[in-house]
Amino acid sequence: MQGSLLPSPRAVFALGFLGCLAAMGGALYLQHVVGLEPCPLCIFQRVAVIAAAVVLLIATLHGPRGAGMRVYAGLTLLACLAGAGIAIRHLWLQSLPADQVPTCGPGLDYMLDVFPLKEVLAEVLSGSGECAEVSWRFLGLTLPGWSLVVFAGLGALSLVQLLRPRRD
């Protein structure tokens, strides 16, 4: 780290992992304490956060340098891009006028029991009326807005790792 203002790669991965823990802790608090039930798009965003968290935890424990560090950063960035895409779709659904909101579909548990995974993914990503509901705001942002902030932050950390000078 001589001459660099950047923390070690392991510290950056650990910071990202802690960010994922905070995001999931907040989501679980809102679900189990406040009583907000997650819609299917919220659940998919949680999956993206968990995917990023798993990669970041492994990277933190492994402490790679060089190409290995970039592989972990790339995998984290992929999870963030997927999550950000879902969050943007969710925000778009929330911005629709009431007369353009899609009708509510069956629950995610039912769809997973009855339909093939490909159909479930297509149905969830097309959105439903329950995903367009805005039931909570903090500092003017809805939950998918905050998810997008989390994915942008994690993506920025991933880019720091991808673009850091090579010292391997």
N, C-alpha and C positions, 0 to 999 in steps of 0.2 A: 504494500500500500504506500510505499515510499513516493512522495510527490503527488499523491492523488487525494482529492477531497472526497472521493467516493468511499463509503464504508465497504467492508469486505463483501464478496459475493454471498457468503453464508449469511451475513447480517441482513442483506437486502432480501434474500429468500425468507428469512425468519420474520422480517417486518411484513412481508406480503402474507405469510401464513397467519400472523397475528391479526392482520386486517380481515382475512377470511373468517377467523374465529369471531371477531367482533361483529361482522355482518350477519353470520349465522346466529350468534347470540341475540342480536337485535330482532331478527326474524322470529326466532323461537319465543322471545319475550312477547312480541306482538301477538303471536298465535296463542300461546298458553296463558298469558297473564291478562292481556288486553282483550283477547277473544276474537281477533281477526283471523278468519279461516283463509288459507291461501288458495287462490284460484290455480288452474292448471299452468298458466304462464308463470305465476310466482314459483310454483314447484320446479318448473324447468330452470328458472333463474337460480334457485337454490342448488340444483344439480350442477350447474356451471360453477357456482362458488365452491361447492364441495370438490369438484374435479380440480379446480385451481388449488384448493387447499391441500389435496393429496399430493399433487406434483410439488408444491412448495415445501411441504413437510419432508418429503423424500429428498428434495434438493438441499434442505437445511441440514438434514442428518448426514447426507453424503458429502456435502461441501466440495462440489466439483470445481474445477478450473477449466479454462479454455473451452474446447468444443462441448464438453459435458455440461458446463454452465449454460452454454447457448442452447443446448437441446432442452434443458429444463425450462429456460426462459421462453423458448418457442412454444413448448407445450402449454405453459401457463398463458401465453398470449393467445393461443388458439381457444382455450377455455374462456378467456375474457372476451374475445371477439364473438364467440357463440352466445355468451350471456348478454353482451351488449346488444347484439342483434335481437334477441328475445325481448330485452327491456325496451328497445326502440319500438318494436312491434306493439308491445303492451301500452306504451305511452301513446302511440298512434290510435289504438282502440279507445283509450280513455279520452282522446280529443274529439272523437266523432260526435256529431249531434245525435240526440236521443233517437231520432227516427232512422238513423243509419247504423245503429248498433246491432250486431248480429244477435240472433236469438240464443238463449242459453241452451247448451247441449247437455249430454249426459255427463256425469261426474267422471273424473279421471280414473278412479278405482274400477268403475263399471267398464269403461272403455278398455282398460288394460286386461280385464277378465274376458271380454267378448271379442275384441278386434285384434288383428295382427298389429305389431308394433309400428309398422310403416303407416297404417291408417290412423293410429293413435297420434303419431307425430304430426301428420298432416292436419288432423282435426284440431289438435291443440294449437298449432301454430297459426291456423286460420282464425283462431280466437272465438270467444263466445261472449254473451252478454255479461256474465259474471266477471269476466276479465276487464270489462269496460267500466265497472263500478269504481268510484273513488270513495273509499271508506276511511282514509287516513291521510293526513298531510303533516309534514314537519318542515318548517321554514319555507313553505310554499311548494315543496316537492312531494309528489306521491311516492308510494313504495317503488314502483319501477323507475322513477326518477332517481331515487337514492341508489337503487341497484346499478343504474347506469354510472353514477358517480363512483361507486365501488369498483366496477369493471374498468372504468377509465383510470382510476388510481392504480389498480393491479396491472393494467396494461402498461402504464407509464413505468412502473417498477420493472416489468419484463423488458421494456425497451432499454432501460438503463443497463440491464444485464447483457442484452444483445449488442449494444453499441459501446460498451466499455472497452477501453484499449486492451489489446491482447497482451498477456504477460505469462503465457504458458510455455 
